[in-house]
């Protein structure tokens, strides 16, 4: 654990403000180590009492400047991995220009150093099967156990007996894998052996790109939330909406005021546990809500369309009136997952547990379910798990990915004819198209991105950087910036998000201000900010135990994002 220590500051009197419209005060200084050497990439963070934070990164010479509209009594923190935090309380008013030179002390205690490692380091200590296709290989652990959990985080790496592990593994397997007793028992033994209190010693060092010095990270604490999933920006009103699965809610955050509103999805007679209860099946995670929204997409009618994963429905939400409406999917269609809306306003969504794709026309109310080809799971027996859905901007084709069988496919939006292909990356997840019609896929088990020109099937694979032997990143999802066409990638295990610049074929890693970061999906504001939610499942794995909305201004000042 890092220890707070004082920072020498020149402070002025306090007021309170949280709007991001106008810059107010400035905090600047230098970050050095105890030998007087400049530290690049240190994260300097200010946080107000409402839980709104703003961070910048120190440059090559250790310099930083944080222009902020946050005022009043603020928490100041300087952080660099493998160093003690420096923390203080400052008072900042609208005209303050504060000087804050910081000296960071390297950690020396082995336990503190281990605790400072990202979850990826701890996960990589598991004794995996050596065979790539082995039941307990690294890739198959990623498919089955990292689907929603960041194994190796502060919560999951606590020493536990195999018997204590079994309920957790059963929940993981019950979500997207197998209920067979022997694999559950063996995985529990493997995890107990790996997370036995051993210390991580790999010391991965993330290179600090000079462009970090032009970036700003904004955070908004999401009180009274547990599992925020996808975040999407509404160009009509400038607010960000998030699905909140465990509480059956939709969140609406005004990033100017910092205020978040909660909207509860109506049960409409659905029992606790939804469609799973009605079919006599255990609900994933043991959920007792009637409605559990997973993903959301904005339609041309200005309404949000959410996948109700537990109630097996599509739910619409009108931001102008606050009204919900539920549209049931056919019986047996289990776990609507990712949703996208095409250019004609048709809602397309994957149905993970029953190997289907759904099609819903809000204008007519017509709901169709399309059965996908049966393909064998490449890990333990289970479903093929159609996970992501994307709409081609060229021909309107609907593309999906199968997480457990390494397949991708296309559905003709008119004839509903299906073509299926081998994925160029293992465990393909939440894919997107760029404006040229190239399909980009996150390869969860490979730690790589794939770009496919679907017209001629020209494929390029881009492995994410590896900073320590065997510590392969786990890209959960990606999104394409509408204007710059940069690919923003969510990583579940490294406490970073990635920005890939296709024209230069280079990655920039943005270290996140909090440990235990597990981001879900990116969306983009009119200012060009890349925004995502932080949901580690459980929230206890996130430092501070409170989930967040995060936005990154990468320094593309003046870039306006086109409406989608």
Residue pairs with C-beta under 8 A, 6 or more apart in sequence:
1 112
1 115
2 79
2 83
2 84
2 85
2 107
2 112
2 116
3 84
3 85
4 85
4 86
4 87
4 88
5 84
5 85
5 86
5 87
5 105
6 86
6 88
7 76
7 78
7 86
7 87
7 88
7 100
7 102
8 100
8 101
9 27
9 76
9 88
9 90
9 98
9 99
9 100
10 98
10 99
11 90
11 91
11 92
11 96
11 98
12 91
12 92
12 93
12 95
12 96
12 98
13 91
13 93
14 71
14 72
14 73
14 91
14 92
14 93
15 71
15 72
15 93
15 94
16 48
16 49
16 71
16 72
17 24
17 69
17 70
17 71
17 72
17 94
18 48
18 50
18 52
18 69
18 70
18 257
18 258
19 69
19 256
19 257
20 69
20 218
20 255
20 256
21 69
21 256
22 69
23 67
23 68
23 69
24 68
24 69
24 70
24 71
24 92
24 93
24 94
24 95
24 96
25 67
25 68
25 70
25 71
25 92
25 93
25 94
25 95
25 96
25 97
25 98
26 65
26 66
26 67
26 68
26 96
26 97
26 98
27 44
27 46
27 65
27 66
27 68
27 76
27 90
27 92
27 96
27 98
27 100
28 63
28 64
28 65
28 66
28 97
28 98
28 99
28 100
29 63
29 64
29 99
29 100
29 101
29 102
30 38
30 58
30 61
30 62
30 63
30 64
30 101
30 102
31 38
31 39
31 42
31 44
31 58
31 62
31 63
31 64
31 78
31 80
31 101
31 102
31 103
31 104
32 38
32 39
32 62
32 101
32 102
32 103
32 104
33 39
33 83
33 103
33 104
33 105
33 106
34 103
34 104
34 105
34 106
38 58
38 60
38 61
38 62
38 63
39 58
39 62
39 80
39 83
39 104
40 57
40 58
40 59
40 60
40 61
40 62
40 208
41 57
41 58
41 80
41 206
41 208
41 212
41 511
42 57
42 58
42 62
42 64
42 78
42 79
42 80
42 102
42 104
43 55
43 56
43 57
43 77
43 78
43 79
43 80
43 217
43 511
43 513
44 55
44 56
44 57
44 58
44 64
44 66
44 76
44 77
44 78
44 79
44 100
44 102
45 53
45 54
45 55
45 75
45 76
45 77
45 78
45 79
45 513
46 53
46 54
46 55
46 66
46 68
46 70
46 74
46 75
46 76
46 90
46 92
47 53
47 70
47 74
47 75
47 77
47 219
48 70
48 71
48 72
48 73
48 74
49 72
49 73
50 221
50 258
51 219
51 220
51 221
51 223
51 546
52 70
52 218
52 219
52 220
52 221
52 258
53 217
53 218
53 219
53 220
53 221
53 513
54 66
54 68
54 70
54 216
54 217
54 218
54 219
55 66
55 216
55 217
55 218
55 219
55 513
56 64
56 65
56 66
56 213
56 215
56 216
56 217
57 64
57 208
57 212
57 213
57 215
57 511
58 64
58 213
59 210
59 212
59 213
60 208
60 210
60 213
63 213
64 213
66 216
68 92
70 92
71 92
71 93
71 94
71 96
72 91
72 92
73 89
73 90
73 91
74 89
74 90
74 91
74 92
75 87
75 88
75 89
76 87
76 88
76 89
76 90
76 100
77 85
77 86
77 87
78 85
78 86
78 87
78 100
78 102
78 104
79 85
79 86
79 513
80 104
81 116
81 205
81 206
81 511
82 106
82 107
82 113
82 116
82 203
83 104
83 105
83 106
83 107
84 104
84 105
84 106
84 107
86 102
86 103
86 104
90 98
90 100
92 98
107 113
107 116
110 199
111 199
113 199
113 200
113 201
113 203
114 199
114 200
114 201
115 154
116 515
117 200
117 202
117 203
117 204
118 152
118 204
118 493
118 494
118 495
118 515
119 150
119 151
119 152
119 153
119 154
119 156
119 157
119 493
119 494
119 495
119 516
119 541
120 152
120 204
120 471
120 472
120 473
120 474
120 493
120 494
121 152
121 200
121 202
121 204
121 468
121 471
122 151
122 152
122 153
122 157
122 194
122 195
122 200
123 146
123 150
123 151
123 152
123 493
124 152
124 202
124 468
124 470
124 471
124 472
125 152
125 194
125 198
125 200
126 138
126 141
126 151
126 190
126 191
126 194
127 190
127 193
127 194
128 134
128 136
128 137
128 138
128 141
129 135
129 136
129 137
129 138
129 140
130 137
131 137
132 139
133 139
133 140
133 378
134 140
135 183
135 186
135 379
135 380
136 186
136 187
136 190
138 445
138 472
139 426
139 427
139 445
139 446
140 378
140 379
140 380
140 445
141 151
142 427
142 444
142 445
142 474
143 177
143 378
143 379
143 403
143 404
143 427
143 444
143 445
144 172
144 173
144 176
144 177
144 379
144 380
144 382
145 151
145 169
145 172
145 187
146 444
146 474
146 492
146 493
147 172
147 175
147 176
147 403
148 172
148 175
148 537
149 156
149 172
149 537
150 156
150 474
150 492
150 493
150 516
150 518
150 536
150 537
150 541
151 157
151 191
151 493
152 195
152 493
153 493
153 516
153 518
153 536
153 541
154 515
154 516
154 540
154 541
154 543
155 516
155 536
155 538
155 540
155 541
156 168
156 191
156 195
156 541
157 195
158 195
159 192
159 195
159 196
159 197
160 191
160 192
160 195
161 192
162 185
162 188
162 189
162 191
162 192
163 188
164 192
165 187
165 188
165 189
165 191
165 192
166 184
166 185
166 188
169 184
169 187
169 188
169 191
170 179
170 184
171 284
171 285
171 286
173 179
173 180
173 183
173 184
173 187
173 380
173 382
174 282
174 284
175 284
175 285
176 352
176 353
176 382
176 383
176 385
176 403
176 404
177 183
177 379
177 380
177 382
177 404
178 184
178 380
178 381
178 382
180 380
180 381
183 380
202 468
202 469
202 471
203 468
204 467
204 468
204 471
205 467
206 467
206 494
206 496
206 509
206 511
207 465
207 467
207 509
209 508
209 509
211 508
211 554
211 555
212 508
212 510
214 554
214 555
215 510
215 552
215 553
215 554
215 555
216 552
216 553
216 555
217 510
217 512
217 513
217 550
217 551
217 552
217 553
218 255
218 529
218 550
218 551
218 552
218 553
219 513
219 514
219 548
219 549
219 550
219 551
220 253
220 255
220 258
220 260
220 548
220 549
221 546
221 547
221 548
222 228
222 242
222 251
222 253
222 260
222 533
222 546
222 547
222 548
222 549
223 260
223 546
224 247
224 262
225 244
225 247
225 249
225 251
225 539
225 547
226 244
226 246
226 247
226 538
226 539
226 547
227 244
227 245
227 246
227 247
227 535
227 537
227 539
227 547
228 242
228 243
228 244
228 245
228 251
228 520
228 533
228 534
228 535
228 547
228 549
229 242
229 243
229 244
229 245
229 293
229 294
229 295
229 520
229 521
229 533
229 535
230 242
230 243
230 294
230 295
230 296
230 520
230 521
230 523
230 533
231 240
231 241
231 242
231 520
231 521
231 522
231 523
231 531
231 532
231 533
231 549
232 240
232 241
232 242
232 296
232 297
232 298
232 304
232 523
233 239
233 240
233 241
233 523
233 524
233 525
233 526
233 531
234 240
234 241
234 298
234 304
234 319
235 526
235 561
235 563
235 564
236 302
236 319
237 319
238 254
238 255
238 256
238 525
238 526
239 252
239 253
239 254
239 255
239 319
240 252
240 253
240 255
240 523
240 525
240 531
240 549
241 250
241 251
241 252
241 253
241 296
241 304
241 317
241 319
242 250
242 251
242 253
242 296
242 533
242 549
243 250
243 251
243 293
243 294
243 295
243 296
243 306
243 307
244 250
244 251
244 262
244 293
245 287
245 292
245 293
245 294
245 309
246 285
246 287
246 289
246 292
247 262
247 264
247 289
248 264
248 265
248 289
248 290
248 291
248 292
248 293
248 310
249 262
249 263
249 264
249 265
249 293
250 262
250 263
250 265
250 293
250 296
250 304
250 306
250 317
251 260
251 261
251 262
251 263
252 260
252 261
252 262
252 263
252 319
253 259
253 260
253 261
253 549
254 260
255 525
255 531
255 549
255 551
260 549
263 317
263 322
263 324
265 290
265 291
265 293
265 306
265 308
265 315
265 324
265 326
266 291
266 324
266 326
267 290
267 291
268 326
270 290
270 291
270 311
270 313
270 326
271 277
271 278
271 290
272 288
272 289
272 290
273 282
273 283
273 287
273 288
273 290
273 310
274 283
274 289
274 290
274 291
274 292
274 308
274 310
274 311
274 312
275 310
275 311
275 312
275 331
275 333
275 334
276 282
276 283
276 284
276 310
276 334
277 283
279 331
279 332
279 334
281 334
283 310
284 309
284 310
284 335
287 310
289 310
290 310
290 311
291 308
291 310
291 311
291 313
291 315
291 326
292 308
292 309
292 310
292 311
293 306
293 307
293 308
293 309
293 315
294 306
294 307
294 308
294 309
294 336
294 337
294 338
295 306
295 307
295 337
295 338
295 339
295 349
295 521
296 304
296 305
296 306
296 307
296 339
297 304
297 305
297 339
297 340
297 341
297 347
298 304
298 305
298 341
298 564
299 305
299 316
299 341
299 345
299 347
299 362
300 341
300 345
301 345
301 362
302 318
302 319
302 320
303 316
303 317
303 318
303 319
303 362
304 316
304 317
304 319
305 314
305 315
305 316
305 339
305 341
305 347
305 360
305 362
306 314
306 315
306 316
306 317
306 339
307 314
307 336
307 337
307 338
307 339
307 349
308 314
308 315
308 326
308 336
309 335
309 336
309 337
309 352
310 335
311 326
311 328
312 328
312 329
312 333
312 334
312 335
312 336
313 326
313 327
313 328
313 329
313 336
314 326
314 327
314 329
314 336
314 339
314 347
314 349
314 358
314 360
314 367
315 324
315 325
315 326
315 327
316 324
316 325
316 327
316 362
317 323
317 324
327 360
327 365
327 367
328 367
329 336
329 351
329 358
329 367
329 369
330 367
330 369
332 354
333 351
333 354
333 356
333 358
333 369
334 351
334 352
334 353
334 354
335 351
335 352
335 353
335 354
336 349
336 350
336 351
336 352
336 358
337 349
337 350
337 351
337 352
337 386
337 387
338 349
338 350
338 387
338 388
338 389
338 430
339 347
339 348
339 349
339 389
340 347
340 348
340 349
340 389
340 390
340 391
341 347
341 348
341 391
342 348
342 391
342 396
342 398
342 413
343 391
343 396
344 396
345 361
345 362
345 363
346 359
346 360
346 361
346 413
347 358
347 359
347 360
347 361
347 362
348 357
348 358
348 359
348 360
348 389
348 391
348 398
349 357
349 358
349 360
349 389
350 356
350 357
350 358
350 386
350 387
350 388
350 389
350 400
351 357
351 358
351 369
351 386
352 383
352 385
352 386
352 387
353 383
353 385
354 383
355 371
355 372
355 374
355 383
355 384
355 385
355 386
356 369
356 370
356 371
356 372
356 386
357 369
357 370
357 372
357 386
357 389
357 398
357 400
357 411
358 367
358 368
358 369
358 370
359 366
359 367
359 368
359 369
359 370
359 416
360 366
360 367
360 368
361 367
368 416
370 411
370 416
370 418
372 384
372 386
372 400
372 402
372 409
372 418
372 420
373 409
373 418
373 420
374 384
375 384
375 402
375 405
375 407
375 420
376 384
376 405
377 383
377 384
377 404
377 405
378 404
378 405
378 406
378 426
379 404
382 404
383 404
384 402
384 403
384 404
384 405
384 407
385 402
385 403
385 404
385 405
386 400
386 401
386 402
386 403
387 400
387 401
387 402
387 403
387 428
387 429
387 430
388 400
388 401
388 428
388 429
388 430
388 431
388 441
388 477
389 398
389 399
389 400
390 398
390 399
390 400
390 431
390 432
390 433
390 439
391 397
391 398
391 399
391 433
392 398
392 399
392 433
392 437
392 439
392 454
393 433
393 435
393 437
394 433
394 437
394 455
395 437
396 413
397 410
397 411
397 412
397 413
397 454
398 410
398 411
398 412
398 413
399 408
399 409
399 410
399 411
399 431
399 433
399 439
399 454
400 408
400 409
400 411
401 407
401 408
401 423
401 428
401 429
401 430
401 431
401 441
402 408
402 409
402 423
402 428
403 427
403 428
403 429
403 444
404 427
406 422
406 423
406 426
406 427
406 428
407 420
407 421
407 422
407 423
407 428
408 420
408 421
408 422
408 423
408 428
408 431
408 439
408 441
409 418
409 419
409 420
409 421
410 418
410 419
410 420
410 421
410 454
411 417
411 418
412 418
423 441
423 443
423 450
424 441
424 443
424 450
424 452
424 459
424 461
425 441
425 442
425 443
425 445
425 446
425 448
425 449
425 450
425 461
426 443
426 444
426 445
426 446
427 443
427 444
427 445
427 446
428 441
428 442
428 443
428 444
428 450
429 441
429 442
429 443
429 444
429 475
429 476
429 477
430 442
430 476
430 477
430 478
430 521
431 439
431 440
431 441
431 442
431 478
432 439
432 440
432 478
432 479
432 480
433 439
433 440
433 480
434 440
434 480
434 485
434 487
434 502
435 480
435 482
435 485
437 453
437 454
437 455
438 451
438 452
438 453
438 454
439 451
439 452
439 454
440 449
440 450
440 451
440 452
440 478
440 480
440 487
441 449
441 450
441 452
441 478
442 449
442 475
442 476
442 477
442 478
442 489
442 490
443 449
443 450
443 461
443 475
444 474
444 475
444 476
446 461
446 463
446 472
447 463
447 464
447 466
447 472
447 473
447 474
447 475
448 461
448 462
448 463
448 464
448 475
449 461
449 462
449 464
449 475
449 478
449 487
449 489
449 500
450 459
450 460
450 461
450 462
451 459
451 460
451 461
451 462
451 502
452 458
452 459
453 459
462 500
462 505
462 507
464 472
464 473
464 475
464 489
464 491
464 498
464 507
465 473
465 507
465 509
466 472
466 473
473 491
473 493
473 494
473 498
474 491
474 492
474 493
474 494
475 489
475 490
475 491
475 492
475 498
476 490
476 491
476 492
476 518
476 519
476 520
476 521
477 489
477 490
477 520
477 521
477 522
478 487
478 488
478 489
478 490
478 522
479 487
479 488
479 521
479 522
479 523
479 524
479 530
480 486
480 487
480 488
481 487
481 488
481 524
481 528
481 530
481 561
482 524
482 561
482 562
482 564
483 528
483 559
483 560
483 561
483 562
484 528
484 556
484 559
485 502
486 499
486 500
486 501
486 502
486 554
487 499
487 500
487 502
488 497
488 498
488 499
488 500
488 522
488 530
489 497
489 498
489 499
489 500
490 497
490 519
490 520
490 521
490 522
490 532
491 497
491 498
491 519
492 518
492 519
493 518
494 509
495 511
495 512
495 514
495 515
495 516
495 517
496 509
496 510
496 511
496 512
496 517
497 509
497 510
497 512
497 517
497 519
497 522
497 530
497 532
497 552
498 507
498 508
498 509
498 510
499 507
499 508
499 510
499 530
499 554
500 506
500 507
500 508
501 507
501 508
510 552
510 554
512 519
512 534
512 550
514 534
514 542
514 543
514 544
514 548
515 542
515 543
516 536
516 541
516 542
516 543
517 534
517 536
517 542
518 534
518 535
518 536
518 537
518 541
518 542
519 532
519 533
519 534
519 535
519 550
520 532
520 533
520 534
520 535
521 532
521 533
522 530
522 531
522 532
523 530
523 531
523 532
524 530
524 531
524 561
525 531
525 551
525 561
526 560
526 561
527 553
527 559
527 560
527 561
528 553
528 554
528 556
528 557
528 559
528 560
528 561
529 551
529 552
529 553
529 554
530 551
530 552
530 554
531 549
531 550
531 551
531 552
532 549
532 550
532 551
533 547
533 548
533 549
533 550
534 542
534 547
534 548
534 549
534 550
535 547
536 542
539 545
539 546
539 547
542 548
